[in-house]
Amino acid sequence: MSDLSTLKYTAEHEWLLIDGDTATVGITDYAADKLGDVVYVDLPAVGSDVEAGKVVGEIESTKSVGELFAPVLGTVLEINDAVVDAPDLVNSSPFDDGWLIRITLSGDLPALLSRDEYVALTAE
């Protein structure tokens, strides 16, 4: 992902790439850095309904366990099996190969942050 300004962000440190009625979701480089070396990723099952703001998975590192929140309402379309097999992709390529889930959107998008708003949030 070369232009991070095309993504939307959440205060929970997730990024979203919206393409029509599909959202690709991952965690930001800031979150990956704070977690440390990721060693395990637990993602929701394909076909699962997810609700914005609700926990849908876990990301475990050598330092801590972080929760993955659904940033939007919808249904899990796809999970990134590569990340399940090689969790370190979350650290090495959070915006590209380290994406986590794809969700088919249902309803309106919640309020999301721009890149500038997210950078300001993490600078505090």
Secondary structure as GFF3:
##gff-version 3
##sequence-region A 1 124
A	DSSP	three_ten_helix	4	6	.	.	.	ID=ss1
A	DSSP	beta_strand	8	9	.	.	.	ID=ss2
A	DSSP	beta_strand	14	19	.	.	.	ID=ss3
A	DSSP	beta_strand	22	27	.	.	.	ID=ss4
A	DSSP	alpha_helix	29	35	.	.	.	ID=ss5
A	DSSP	beta_strand	38	42	.	.	.	ID=ss6
A	DSSP	beta_strand	49	50	.	.	.	ID=ss7
A	DSSP	beta_strand	55	61	.	.	.	ID=ss8
A	DSSP	beta_strand	65	69	.	.	.	ID=ss9
A	DSSP	beta_strand	74	79	.	.	.	ID=ss10
A	DSSP	alpha_helix	81	85	.	.	.	ID=ss11
A	DSSP	alpha_helix	89	92	.	.	.	ID=ss12
A	DSSP	beta_strand	101	105	.	.	.	ID=ss13
A	DSSP	alpha_helix	115	123	.	.	.	ID=ss14
###
